[in-house]
Amino acid sequence: MPSTLATAVHSELLIRKSRFIGCVEPVADRAAALVRVAALRALHPGAAHVCWALLAGGASAAVDDGEPGGTAGRPMLEVLRHQDLDGVLATVVRYFGGVKLGAGGLVRAYTDAVAQALLGADKRPLQRLQTLRCVLPYALEGWLRRELDAAGAGALQVSHGMHVELQFSLPEGAAAALRQRLDDGGQGRLVWVAPSD
C-alpha cells in the first residue's frame, strides 16, 4: 500500500566541495510541486541546480535542471518509487563546488540526498476515501453526526432545507459497514443520493 509523508524532512551532503540540500515533503499535485520548486529557486538564488522528482496521484516528473540528462531527476524519482510513496515531492538544491563528479557521482549524490532525507521521514499509509451523501429528517441529524464522528467520517457539506442533506467521506473499506449501520439505525428514514462534485 502506498504511503505519503506526514511532514517535510531534510538532508545535507557535502561531496567533493559540492553541497547537496535534499528535501522530501508531502504535496497534493503537480501545481503545488511547481510552487514549492519556485520557492526553492527564490530561496537559493546562488544554487547551480534545483532538481526535483514528483509522484502524486498518478502524475510523475523528473527534472534534471541543467545536470546531464538522467543523472538527477530520474534517480530521485526511483528512490520515491522504491519506497512506494505517493503525494511526495523530492527536491535537491546543489551548490557547485568546482569539482566535477561525473555521471555516476551525480547519480549517487542525488540518490543519497533523497534517501538520507527519507531515513528521518514519518510515513503514513494512504487511504482511498469514498464520498457518501444522504437526506434525512431534522430529528436524526444529531444522531447521524455522532455516528459519523464515531466512525471517523468527515462531513464535507451540509445543507438545511425541508430535510437535512449531508455529504461525508470516509476510508473506502469502512463505507459499506457504516452505510449498513446508518440504514439500520435510521430505520429507513435515510435516503441515499449520488454525491455532488
C-alpha positions as CSV (number, residue, x, y, z in Angstrom):
1,M,0.0,0.0,0.0
2,P,1.5,3.4,-1.0
3,S,2.5,5.8,1.8
4,T,2.9,9.6,2.0
5,L,4.8,11.7,4.4
6,A,3.5,13.5,7.5
7,T,5.9,16.5,7.2
8,A,8.9,17.6,5.2
9,V,12.3,16.2,6.1
10,H,15.7,17.4,5.0
11,S,19.2,16.2,4.5
12,E,22.5,17.8,3.6
13,L,25.5,16.2,1.9
14,L,28.9,17.7,1.1
15,I,30.6,15.7,-1.7
16,R,33.9,16.9,-3.2
17,K,33.1,20.5,-2.3
18,S,29.6,20.5,-3.8
19,R,26.7,21.0,-1.3
20,F,23.5,19.0,-1.9
21,I,20.5,20.1,0.2
22,G,17.7,17.4,0.0
23,C,14.1,17.6,0.9
24,V,11.2,15.3,0.7
25,E,7.7,16.6,1.5
26,P,4.1,15.9,1.0
27,V,2.4,17.6,-1.9
28,A,-1.1,17.3,-3.3
29,D,-0.4,17.6,-7.0
30,R,1.9,19.0,-9.7
31,A,0.7,22.5,-9.3
32,A,1.7,22.5,-5.6
33,A,5.1,21.0,-6.6
34,L,5.8,23.7,-9.1
35,V,5.0,26.4,-6.5
36,R,7.4,24.7,-4.0
37,V,10.2,24.4,-6.6
38,A,9.8,28.1,-7.5
39,A,10.0,29.0,-3.8
40,L,13.3,27.0,-3.5
41,R,14.8,28.8,-6.5
42,A,13.9,32.1,-4.8
43,L,15.4,30.9,-1.5
44,H,18.6,29.7,-3.1
45,P,19.5,32.2,-5.9
46,G,23.2,31.2,-5.9
47,A,22.5,27.5,-6.4
48,A,23.7,25.9,-9.6
49,H,20.7,23.4,-9.8
50,V,17.3,22.8,-8.2
51,C,16.5,19.2,-9.3
52,W,13.2,17.6,-8.4
53,A,11.1,14.5,-8.7
54,L,7.4,14.1,-8.1
55,L,4.9,11.2,-7.5
56,A,1.4,12.5,-6.8
57,G,-1.9,10.8,-7.7
58,G,-0.6,9.1,-10.8
59,A,1.4,12.1,-12.0
60,S,5.2,11.8,-12.0
61,A,8.0,14.1,-13.0
62,A,11.8,14.0,-13.1
63,V,13.6,17.3,-13.7
64,D,17.5,17.5,-14.1
65,D,17.6,21.3,-14.2
66,G,20.7,21.5,-16.2
67,E,22.5,18.5,-14.9
68,P,23.4,15.9,-17.5
69,G,20.3,14.0,-18.7
70,G,19.2,11.2,-16.3
71,T,21.7,12.0,-13.5
72,A,19.4,13.8,-11.1
73,G,15.6,13.8,-11.5
74,R,15.3,10.2,-12.7
75,P,17.4,8.7,-9.8
76,M,15.4,10.8,-7.3
77,L,12.2,9.5,-8.8
78,E,13.4,5.9,-8.5
79,V,14.0,6.4,-4.8
80,L,10.4,7.6,-4.3
81,R,9.1,4.6,-6.3
82,H,11.3,2.1,-4.4
83,Q,9.9,3.5,-1.1
84,D,6.3,3.1,-2.5
85,L,5.5,6.8,-1.9
86,D,2.7,8.9,-3.4
87,G,1.8,12.6,-2.9
88,V,5.5,13.3,-2.4
89,L,8.0,15.8,-3.9
90,A,11.7,15.3,-3.6
91,T,14.0,18.3,-4.3
92,V,17.8,18.6,-4.2
93,V,19.4,22.0,-4.3
94,R,23.1,21.8,-5.5
95,Y,25.7,24.4,-4.9
96,F,28.6,23.5,-7.2
97,G,31.9,23.2,-5.5
98,G,34.2,23.4,-8.6
99,V,34.9,19.6,-8.8
100,K,33.0,17.6,-11.5
101,L,31.6,14.4,-10.1
102,G,30.9,12.6,-13.4
103,A,27.6,10.9,-14.3
104,G,28.0,8.1,-11.7
105,G,28.9,10.5,-9.0
106,L,25.9,12.7,-9.7
107,V,23.5,9.8,-9.7
108,R,24.9,8.7,-6.3
109,A,24.8,12.2,-4.9
110,Y,21.2,12.9,-5.9
111,T,20.1,9.4,-4.8
112,D,21.8,9.7,-1.5
113,A,20.4,13.2,-0.7
114,V,16.8,11.9,-1.1
115,A,17.5,8.6,0.6
116,Q,19.1,10.3,3.6
117,A,16.1,12.6,4.0
118,L,13.8,9.6,3.9
119,L,15.6,8.0,6.8
120,G,14.0,10.5,9.1
121,A,10.6,10.6,7.4
122,D,7.3,9.8,9.2
123,K,5.5,7.7,6.6
124,R,1.7,7.4,6.7
125,P,-0.3,4.9,4.7
126,L,-2.5,6.5,2.0
127,Q,-6.2,5.7,2.3
128,R,-8.7,6.0,-0.5
129,L,-11.8,7.8,0.5
130,Q,-15.3,7.2,-0.5
131,T,-17.9,10.0,-0.5
132,L,-21.5,9.3,0.5
133,R,-24.5,11.6,0.6
134,C,-27.8,11.2,2.3
135,V,-31.1,13.1,3.0
136,L,-32.7,12.7,6.4
137,P,-35.2,14.3,8.8
138,Y,-34.0,17.0,11.2
139,A,-34.8,14.7,14.1
140,L,-31.9,12.4,13.0
141,E,-29.2,15.0,12.3
142,G,-27.7,14.9,15.8
143,W,-27.7,11.1,15.8
144,L,-26.1,10.9,12.3
145,R,-23.4,13.4,13.3
146,R,-22.5,11.3,16.3
147,E,-22.3,8.2,14.2
148,L,-20.1,9.9,11.7
149,D,-17.8,11.2,14.4
150,A,-17.5,7.7,15.9
151,A,-16.7,6.3,12.5
152,G,-14.1,8.9,11.8
153,A,-16.0,10.2,8.8
154,G,-15.6,13.9,7.8
155,A,-18.6,16.0,6.9
156,L,-18.0,17.7,3.6
157,Q,-21.2,19.6,3.0
158,V,-24.4,20.1,5.0
159,S,-27.5,21.9,3.7
160,H,-30.7,22.5,5.5
161,G,-34.0,22.8,3.6
162,M,-37.1,20.7,4.0
163,H,-34.7,18.0,5.1
164,V,-31.1,17.8,6.1
165,E,-28.7,16.8,3.3
166,L,-25.3,15.7,4.4
167,Q,-22.3,14.6,2.3
168,F,-19.3,13.0,4.0
169,S,-16.2,10.9,3.3
170,L,-14.5,8.0,5.0
171,P,-12.0,5.3,4.1
172,E,-13.2,3.1,1.3
173,G,-13.0,-0.1,3.3
174,A,-15.3,1.2,6.1
175,A,-18.0,2.7,3.8
176,A,-20.3,-0.4,3.4
177,A,-20.4,-1.2,7.1
178,L,-21.2,2.4,8.1
179,R,-23.9,2.7,5.5
180,Q,-25.5,-0.5,6.8
181,R,-25.3,0.7,10.4
182,L,-26.9,4.0,9.4
183,D,-29.6,2.3,7.5
184,D,-30.4,0.1,10.5
185,G,-30.3,3.0,13.0
186,G,-32.2,5.3,10.8
187,Q,-35.0,2.8,10.4
188,G,-35.4,3.5,6.7
189,R,-35.6,7.3,7.1
190,L,-32.2,8.0,5.4
191,V,-32.3,8.3,1.7
192,W,-29.0,7.8,-0.2
193,V,-28.3,10.0,-3.2
194,A,-25.4,10.4,-5.5
195,P,-22.6,12.6,-4.1
196,S,-22.3,16.1,-5.7
197,D,-19.0,17.2,-7.2
